[in-house]
Amino acid sequence: MSFLSRLFFGGLGWALGGPVGGIIGFALASLAEANTSVEEVRKDARMTHPGDFGASLLVLCAVMMKADDKVLKSELDYVKAFYVRQFGVESAKQQMLLLREILKQEIKYHEVCTQIRSHLNYPTRLELMHLLFGIALSDGSVNTKEINVIEDIASHLGIQQADFISLKAMFVKDKTAAYKILELEAQATEEEVKKAYRKMALKYHPDKVHHLGPEFQKDANDKFKKISEAYEDIKKERGW
């Protein structure tokens, strides 16, 4: 397939689905050029409209994996395992083919984030951030470049600073991580801790993202569990 054909696919995707659609369009064109079954990839990718969570996730996965200028096997394995868990082996195989083509592109993710922000609600955007931190930590640590990119993405997605700090503390641990997860200062009173736990448990309850389908409930439950663990850690520390 010629460059003009790829440009057509990309332009069509952009028209149908904004920046995310354009990126997906170019990736599909590249797969067609390589004689990959584009229809199978298109069908399994679950990318049909600008507000599609799967499309947004796949593009931001690529951005995150390229954050430190190198794509690690551990990151590919993490994303693959996520898609296998969520969509099954065959679908994950097609998703990974598409991801590998997206990784070859130069992604202007600020435009992508603007599109995502206008189509996905706030709890869903929080779920995206949680998954991006998981990719960053897949090699055992989160480096400065990755943190900077995640923070920049969070800003363009309209994630509140307190929520970003809370999510970061779930993956980048320090002595005050439990308090940061609950969006508290270390000197918070017992009543403030209990109130913050109730607030955070409500904010991150898995029901907030039930519209994404049951396949995303495990990750939502994991995040909800970290909130409970932070609360239990504080109770243990203070001898309650």
BELLIN-V100969 format. One record per helix or strand of 3 or more residues. SS is the DSSP state (H for helix, E for strand). FROM is the first residue (numbers start at 0). TO is the last residue. If there is no record, write none. Layout:
# BELLIN-V100969
[[SS;FROM;TO] [SS;FROM;TO]]
This chain:
# BELLIN-V100969
[[H;2;32] [H;37;44] [H;52;64] [H;72;86] [H;88;101] [H;108;118] [H;121;138] [H;143;155] [H;160;170] [H;176;180] [H;189;202] [H;205;211] [H;213;237]]
